[in-house]
């Protein structure tokens, strides 16, 4: 039986070929995750299910060469995003994170945490026109924030409770997220 190359089969083969070629795979995956980010929305964790973070013993070094002791931001609203420069869903959500950072960085502590080399991060930030500060962990991350997948984002309220825990790309510049942050800042 001979296989007939139909228009549908040809399109399918082209899509597969595009996804296999490294130069085209990442932009397509970023676009896909960007679309999915509008579906995956941030939601607050029920009060009874919230976990309190341990502020002890976590130190971070920033791409500006400063060292942050996590316990120094205790009592503030904290937004922590674990990400990487090579991660398509991370790249997809970065523009929305930059927009949120632009409007809330004077009231919310933003920690963009990566294992990537900070020189690689700096090149990425320049290429994408991002201005947020990025951190490498200098020691073990508090167990309540430990993650094996990225992107992973936590929002911590002033009491030290994790109130948002989201995996995957999210549109962080949404009205929902802004309302959540406004509510947390007012508490």
Secondary structure, DSSP 8 states (H G I E B T S, - for coil): ------HHHHHHHHHHHHHHSHHHHHHHHHHHHHHHHTTS------GGG--B---TT-EEEETTS-EEEGGGGTTS-EEEEE--TT-HHHHHHHHHHHHHHHHHTTTSEEEEE-SS-HHHHHHHHHHHT----EEEESS---GGG--SSSSEEEEE-TTSBEEEEEES---TTSHHHHHHHHHHHH-
